[in-house]
């Protein structure tokens, strides 16, 4: 029986029906044990694999100056150093990057995409004021053009993380409501977003209706649209529901993208990303990247999880 210690918030365990995973794990000779960070880790047994979602601790430490969270991170890192043979899913340094959209965008932009691959990495601007946003947009108009989407730099852990704003012109850019932020292109994308879930070398591809497309010849008179990505879209973003969703991309293509992300983030394996097809450039674009999502749309994902962990342990 292999022992997997896990450090996850209770809310995450509830969403993923963790009790069911623990039971199914027994069929794979996997013993899942919750780690109590209030107690010394070495007193809680020897773990063959450590599973974590430290984005919660990192976001509290960085954005809320939470000393307890910072101490928990240090405690876990020191523990992994004392147990170098223990498998850690995923690399802690890579996971830390994903709480910050600025750093995440920088890593993504560093990916060298093969010429024959119909994929583009969105260019981004990091700005701290509307004046800086307007200045950089004018300087880099050949790289980023309207409409644009403005995202908080905090990628998780705060309410404002999911507060997004679309600006269609320079007047709108002067009225962006929150800084600092990341500015990226908003792509016309057939109202279709592909939600990709990655688990090791497996990918699971789903699609859902997304925000509407805009007439690129008529942007000057449009005002900003603000929305919460965790809530139903505002009416202004709802397009024609009769427009069919675009067909799914090929699995082999999506696997290549996942491999590029895995390499760029030095071994990331539990992650998800959003993909859209840019009508203008006729290429796909990565528009979001997150760590350890809920895998809620994946049938029998508990079994897939156990197979993934079993494979990791057999490799070691």
C-alpha positions as CSV (number, residue, x, y, z in Angstrom):
1,X,0.0,0.0,0.0
2,X,1.5,3.4,-1.1
3,X,0.8,6.3,1.2
4,X,-0.2,9.7,-0.4
5,X,-0.3,12.6,2.0
6,X,-2.4,15.5,0.8
7,X,-2.6,19.2,1.7
8,X,-5.9,20.5,0.3
9,X,-8.5,22.9,1.7
10,X,-11.8,21.3,2.9
11,X,-13.7,23.1,0.2
12,X,-11.6,21.5,-2.5
13,X,-12.1,18.1,-1.0
14,X,-15.9,18.6,-0.9
15,X,-16.1,19.7,-4.6
16,X,-14.0,16.7,-5.7
17,X,-15.9,14.3,-3.5
18,X,-12.6,13.3,-1.9
19,X,-14.2,10.6,0.3
20,X,-15.1,8.7,-2.8
21,X,-11.5,9.0,-4.1
22,X,-10.2,7.6,-0.8
23,X,-12.4,4.5,-1.2
24,X,-11.6,4.0,-4.8
25,X,-7.9,4.4,-4.0
26,X,-8.0,1.3,-1.9
27,X,-8.6,-0.7,-5.2
28,X,-5.3,0.7,-6.4
29,X,-3.4,0.0,-3.2
30,X,-3.3,3.8,-2.4
31,X,-3.8,5.1,1.1
32,X,-4.8,8.8,1.0
33,X,-4.0,10.6,4.3
34,X,-4.8,14.2,5.1
35,X,-1.9,16.1,6.5
36,X,-2.5,18.4,9.5
37,X,-0.3,21.4,9.2
38,X,-0.9,22.3,12.8
39,X,1.2,19.3,13.8
40,X,4.8,18.3,13.0
41,X,4.9,16.6,9.6
42,X,7.4,14.0,10.5
43,X,5.1,12.7,13.2
44,X,2.3,12.0,10.7
45,X,4.0,9.1,9.0
46,X,6.2,8.5,5.9
47,X,4.7,9.5,2.6
48,X,5.5,8.1,-0.8
49,X,3.8,11.0,-2.6
50,X,2.9,14.5,-1.4
51,X,-0.1,16.1,-3.2
52,X,-0.8,19.7,-2.6
53,X,-2.6,22.8,-3.8
54,X,-0.4,25.5,-2.1
55,X,-1.9,28.2,-4.3
56,X,-4.2,28.9,-1.3
57,X,-1.2,29.4,1.1
58,X,0.8,31.4,-1.5
59,X,-2.1,33.7,-2.2
60,X,-2.8,34.4,1.4
61,X,0.9,34.9,2.1
62,X,1.5,37.3,-0.8
63,X,-1.8,39.2,-1.1
64,X,-2.9,39.2,2.5
65,X,0.5,39.2,4.3
66,X,-0.8,36.1,6.2
67,X,2.1,35.0,8.4
68,X,0.5,31.6,9.2
69,X,0.3,30.8,5.5
70,X,3.9,31.8,5.0
71,X,5.1,29.6,7.8
72,X,3.1,26.7,6.4
73,X,4.8,27.0,3.1
74,X,8.2,27.1,4.7
75,X,7.3,24.1,6.8
76,X,6.3,22.1,3.7
77,X,9.3,23.1,1.7
78,X,11.7,22.1,4.5
79,X,9.9,18.7,4.8
80,X,10.4,18.0,1.1
81,X,14.1,18.8,1.5
82,X,14.3,16.2,4.3
83,X,12.6,13.6,2.2
84,X,14.2,14.0,-1.3
85,X,12.9,10.6,-2.5
86,X,9.3,11.5,-1.8
87,X,7.4,12.5,-5.0
88,X,5.8,15.9,-4.9
89,X,2.9,16.8,-7.1
90,X,3.4,19.4,-8.4
91,X,6.7,21.2,-8.3
92,X,6.2,23.8,-5.5
93,X,8.2,26.6,-7.3
94,X,6.1,26.1,-10.5
95,X,2.8,26.2,-8.6
96,X,3.9,29.5,-6.9
97,X,4.2,31.2,-10.3
98,X,0.5,30.4,-11.1
99,X,-0.9,32.7,-8.4
100,X,0.5,35.7,-10.3
101,X,-0.9,36.4,-13.8
102,X,2.1,38.6,-14.6
103,X,4.6,35.9,-13.9
104,X,2.4,33.3,-15.6
105,X,2.1,35.4,-18.7
106,X,5.9,35.9,-18.8
107,X,6.5,32.1,-18.7
108,X,3.9,31.4,-21.4
109,X,5.3,34.1,-23.7
110,X,8.7,32.4,-23.3
111,X,7.3,29.2,-25.0
112,X,8.7,28.7,-28.5
113,X,5.8,27.5,-30.6
114,X,6.8,25.3,-33.6
115,X,6.1,27.2,-36.8
116,X,3.8,24.5,-38.2
117,X,1.6,24.6,-35.0
118,X,-1.6,26.8,-35.3
119,X,-1.1,28.2,-31.8
120,X,-0.4,31.7,-30.5
121,X,0.6,32.9,-27.0
122,X,-1.2,36.2,-26.3
123,X,1.0,39.2,-25.8
124,X,0.4,41.0,-22.6
125,X,1.0,44.3,-20.9
126,X,1.5,44.8,-17.2
127,X,0.3,48.2,-16.2
128,X,-0.2,50.1,-13.0
129,X,-2.3,53.1,-14.2
130,X,-4.6,54.1,-17.1
131,X,-1.9,56.5,-18.3
132,X,0.7,53.7,-18.6
133,X,-1.9,51.4,-20.3
134,X,-2.6,54.0,-23.0
135,X,1.1,54.8,-23.5
136,X,2.1,51.1,-23.9
137,X,-0.9,50.3,-26.1
138,X,0.1,53.0,-28.5
139,X,3.8,51.8,-28.4
140,X,2.9,48.2,-29.0
141,X,-0.1,48.6,-31.3
142,X,1.4,46.1,-33.8
143,X,1.3,43.4,-31.0
144,X,-1.9,44.2,-29.1
145,X,-5.0,45.9,-30.6
146,X,-8.5,46.5,-29.4
147,X,-10.6,45.0,-28.0
148,X,-8.6,44.0,-24.9
149,X,-9.4,42.3,-21.7
150,X,-8.0,43.6,-18.4
151,X,-7.3,41.0,-15.7
152,X,-6.2,41.5,-12.0
153,X,-2.6,40.4,-11.5
154,X,-3.8,38.1,-8.6
155,X,-4.7,34.8,-10.3
156,X,-6.4,33.2,-7.3
157,X,-7.4,33.6,-3.7
158,X,-9.1,37.0,-3.8
159,X,-12.6,38.1,-4.8
160,X,-11.2,40.5,-7.4
161,X,-9.3,37.6,-9.1
162,X,-12.4,37.0,-11.3
163,X,-13.3,40.6,-11.9
164,X,-12.5,41.2,-15.6
165,X,-13.1,44.2,-17.9
166,X,-13.2,44.5,-21.7
167,X,-12.1,47.8,-23.2
168,X,-12.7,48.6,-26.9
169,X,-10.8,51.9,-27.4
170,X,-8.5,54.4,-25.7
171,X,-11.3,56.2,-24.0
172,X,-12.3,52.9,-22.4
173,X,-8.8,52.2,-21.4
174,X,-8.7,55.5,-19.5
175,X,-11.7,54.3,-17.5
176,X,-10.5,50.8,-16.5
177,X,-11.6,50.4,-12.9
178,X,-8.8,48.5,-11.2
179,X,-5.0,48.5,-11.3
180,X,-2.4,47.0,-11.4
181,X,-3.6,44.6,-14.2
182,X,-2.7,42.5,-17.1
183,X,-3.9,43.6,-20.5
184,X,-4.3,40.9,-23.2
185,X,-6.1,40.7,-26.6
186,X,-9.8,39.8,-26.6
187,X,-10.3,37.4,-29.5
188,X,-13.4,36.9,-31.6
189,X,-13.7,33.1,-31.1
190,X,-17.0,31.8,-32.4
191,X,-18.5,32.1,-28.9
192,X,-16.6,28.9,-28.0
193,X,-14.1,28.2,-25.3
194,X,-12.4,24.9,-24.9
195,X,-11.8,23.8,-21.3
196,X,-8.8,21.5,-21.2
197,X,-8.0,19.4,-18.1
198,X,-4.5,17.8,-17.9
199,X,-3.5,14.9,-15.7
200,X,0.0,13.8,-16.4
201,X,0.1,12.9,-20.1
202,X,-3.6,12.7,-20.4
203,X,-5.8,15.5,-21.7
204,X,-9.6,15.9,-21.4
205,X,-11.2,18.3,-23.8
206,X,-14.6,20.0,-23.3
207,X,-16.3,23.0,-24.8
208,X,-18.8,25.5,-23.6
209,X,-20.5,28.6,-24.9
210,X,-18.4,31.7,-24.3
211,X,-18.8,35.5,-24.7
212,X,-19.8,37.0,-27.9
213,X,-17.8,38.3,-30.9
214,X,-17.6,42.0,-31.7
215,X,-17.6,43.9,-35.0
216,X,-13.9,45.1,-35.2
217,X,-14.9,47.9,-37.5
218,X,-17.3,49.4,-34.9
219,X,-15.4,49.6,-31.6
220,X,-15.0,53.4,-31.1
221,X,-18.5,53.9,-29.6
222,X,-18.5,50.9,-27.3
223,X,-18.2,51.3,-23.5
224,X,-16.3,49.0,-21.2
225,X,-17.9,45.8,-20.1
226,X,-17.2,44.6,-16.6
227,X,-18.0,41.0,-15.5
228,X,-17.3,38.3,-12.9
229,X,-16.1,35.2,-14.7
230,X,-17.5,33.0,-11.9
231,X,-21.1,34.3,-12.5
232,X,-23.4,34.2,-15.5
233,X,-22.3,36.6,-18.3
234,X,-23.9,40.0,-18.5
235,X,-26.4,40.5,-21.3
236,X,-23.9,42.6,-23.3
237,X,-21.6,39.6,-23.6
238,X,-24.3,37.1,-24.5
239,X,-24.2,36.4,-28.2
240,X,-26.6,34.4,-30.5
241,X,-27.3,31.2,-28.7
242,X,-28.3,29.7,-32.1
243,X,-24.7,29.9,-33.3
244,X,-23.3,26.3,-33.0
245,X,-20.2,25.7,-30.9
246,X,-17.1,25.2,-32.9
247,X,-15.8,21.6,-33.2
248,X,-13.3,20.3,-30.7
249,X,-9.6,20.5,-31.5
250,X,-7.8,17.3,-32.2
251,X,-6.5,15.5,-29.1
252,X,-3.0,15.1,-30.5
253,X,-2.8,18.9,-31.0
254,X,-4.0,19.6,-27.5
255,X,-1.5,17.1,-26.1
256,X,1.3,19.1,-27.8
257,X,0.1,22.3,-26.2
258,X,-0.1,20.6,-22.8
259,X,3.5,19.3,-23.3
260,X,4.7,22.8,-24.1
261,X,3.1,24.1,-20.8
262,X,4.5,21.1,-18.8
263,X,8.0,21.9,-20.1
264,X,7.7,25.7,-19.6
265,X,6.6,25.2,-16.0
266,X,9.2,22.5,-15.3
267,X,7.1,19.5,-14.7
268,X,3.6,20.8,-14.1
269,X,1.1,17.9,-14.4
270,X,-2.2,18.8,-12.7
271,X,-3.4,21.9,-14.6
272,X,-6.1,23.2,-16.8
273,X,-6.1,25.8,-19.5
274,X,-8.7,27.6,-21.7
275,X,-8.2,27.6,-25.4
276,X,-10.1,29.7,-28.0
277,X,-9.8,29.9,-31.8
278,X,-8.9,33.4,-33.0
279,X,-11.0,34.1,-36.1
280,X,-8.6,36.9,-37.2
281,X,-5.4,34.9,-37.2
282,X,-6.9,31.5,-37.7
283,X,-4.9,30.2,-34.8
284,X,-5.7,28.9,-31.3
285,X,-4.8,30.9,-28.3
286,X,-4.2,30.1,-24.6
287,X,-6.3,32.5,-22.7
288,X,-6.2,31.1,-19.1
289,X,-4.1,28.7,-17.1
290,X,-4.8,27.4,-13.7
291,X,-3.5,24.8,-11.3
292,X,-5.4,21.7,-10.1
293,X,-8.9,22.5,-11.1
294,X,-11.9,20.4,-10.0
295,X,-12.0,18.0,-13.0
296,X,-15.7,18.1,-12.5
297,X,-16.5,17.6,-16.2
298,X,-14.4,14.4,-16.4
299,X,-16.4,11.1,-16.2
300,X,-14.9,8.7,-13.6
301,X,-12.2,11.2,-12.8
302,X,-11.5,9.5,-9.4
303,X,-10.3,6.4,-11.3
304,X,-8.2,8.6,-13.6
305,X,-6.6,10.3,-10.6
306,X,-5.7,6.9,-9.0
307,X,-4.2,5.7,-12.2
308,X,-2.2,8.8,-12.5
309,X,-0.8,8.5,-8.9
310,X,-0.1,4.8,-9.4
311,X,1.8,5.6,-12.5
312,X,3.9,8.2,-10.7
313,X,4.7,5.8,-7.9
314,X,5.7,3.0,-10.3
315,X,8.1,5.4,-12.1
316,X,9.9,6.2,-8.9
